[in-house]
Amino acid sequence: MPENIDEIEILAKWCKNVGLDNFQVKPAYNHPSSSYHPEYNFIHQELEENLKKLEDDKFTIVIRAKSAERILQEKKYRECHAFHFYINIDAKGNVVPCNIFFNNLEYVFGNLYDNTFKEIWSSQKRLDIIQKIKKLNFCQCKDYRCRLDVLNRYLDRIKYPEINDEFI
């Protein structure tokens, strides 16, 4: 976040000194229900160079610059394909298709304290919720770039190929 970009190098050094083996820098994703809307400038070249100098055979740094670029790109995929391959389980045992639906019982596939994951995953309730989500057509996501964004971009190109995509 812009408010803590000056602390990244300090934190990376601290992580290395305490013996961690890797440090990742990525942009903060803004949940649609959040009132916080940061400006995404991500890290500058000098900071990236300083971070890379900290690397050695026991400590690596991963800078997720592509994630920051995608936040600023238009969302072109037509639907969320990825939630078929990804779920969230909250602390209460609720199995939820996406973090957009945390604390919304209407979109909970089931609860691991009541049923096995296999029962939940193969349930009619899950299929009904998937249909309900498809009808929302992203209205709950707005411009949110969740961690499924990359997968959605890829899967959309498979489902709706463009000219010469057969060569990809």
VENDA-V296024 format. One line per field, one symbol per residue. phi: phi as a letter, one per 20 degrees, with the letter a starting at -180 (. if undefined). A space follows every 50 residues. Layout:
phi: ???
This chain:
phi: .gfcffeffffffffffeofebbddbffeefgeeeecfeddleegfffff fffffbfdbdcddeffffffgeefedfebeefffdbcccefenfecfaff dgmcgfdefrcffdbffgfffeefgffffgfffgfflmfeelefdefegf fffffffffcfdgmffef
